[in-house]
Amino acid sequence: MKFVRQARIREVLKNHPDGLSSKEIAQLTGLVSNDVRTVLRAMPDVYVDRWAPTGNTKHLHKVWMVAQIPENCPHPKERKFPNPYKTEWREVRA
């Protein structure tokens, strides 16, 4: 279910290149505002572009954008990557 929500939000953001607030996304997708905010925080390809004023001049809201990932984005050929943080046990010499 989470991925279905992400896909719906991603499509809405792709159709609005100027970005949308979470409230606007909720209205366009029919999702609950709290769910939209939770899903946005879990999505790796969306980001806050700017902060815009709300109707109340004391508050600002986040304007979310979706990152444009190229179709031909290369994948790594090797499956094993060296782990720079691997613990090595060594003898202590006195």
Secondary structure, DSSP 8 states (H G I E B T S, - for coil): -HHHHHHHHHHHHHT-TT-B-HHHHHHHHT--HHHHHHHHHH-TTEEEEEEEE-SSTT-EEEEEEE----TT----S-S----TT---------
